[in-house]
Amino acid sequence: MEKKTILTGIRPTGNLHLGHYFGTVTNWVKLQNEYETFIEIADVQALTDNFNNPEKVRKNVRELILDLLASGIDREKASIFIQSKIPQIAELTVYYSNLVTIARLERNPTIKTEIAQKKELFGNNGESITYGFLGYPVSQAADITALDGEVIPVGDDQIPLIEQTREIVRKFNSIYGETLKEPEYMLSKTTRIKGLDGNEKMGKSLGNAIYLVDSEEEITKKVMGALTDTNKIKKDDKANPDVCMVYYYHKLVNDDVKTVCEECKNGLRGCVLCKKELINKLNEYLKEFKTRRKYYEDNPELVEEIIKEGTEKALTKAEETIKKVKESMKINYFE
């Protein structure tokens, strides 16, 4: 039985952190065994708000690929490709832009949230919002349909973007005839991983992230500054592990988390001891990742071969799609 196609992607704006890993990447590693999997390094989308810093995006493309391979993405099961190397995506974006109104883009809940964040950050009433940023759901629809993406793994905050793609597909098919597949979303089973400060989101801009590439010294410094129960003053005070980020991360990497919980509640462990134990557990957990990453760092020719292979495979699918689209739109001149 032919496998369905999964298309997912990530923007190269920094290395993978624990939020990416537990919230997304571990799921991709499982799904690659069940689906024909394409993972897009969305460098064009990253440029929508990093257009003035292309070197940052370029550097992080390589860093991100190394992180993904070290995390367990297998070249025999999944194809990693670079968005900008698939020109058909940009072409489809132009065609789809005629099918979506500005008002509809502005009503997209995901876009509305991100615009509000930008207004708060820059305080200029949204004057920094570019055409490229506002229209990135159209580009995302092109990503998905270019590769005939049938199943799209997302968090609940990304569902409106997939609905936008479905609308574009339906409108295209209603005007030009049945051409494109309407994708379905697959809601991620893993919840968003909190930051070291207790923030619901872990991120570089918030300064609350542990990166998979962090050294033992960096992990130590970050964990020692993590939020704990503010009501616990002395070492022997009873505490509430549910408001402690150290316990939160123990649950991710410690097999004996039950002991941690009970000792915390009964005042049998101090915060410093608990943090040091977490540091050891994190370093132990990330050891295999770092060993694999070192292997790929030492074999750049292999990494280049993998990304070229994945990009060629994606390009082949995109060429088939654009041929069908042009035939349907009656713009297949000289063919």
Disulfide bonds with the S-S distance in Angstrom:
none
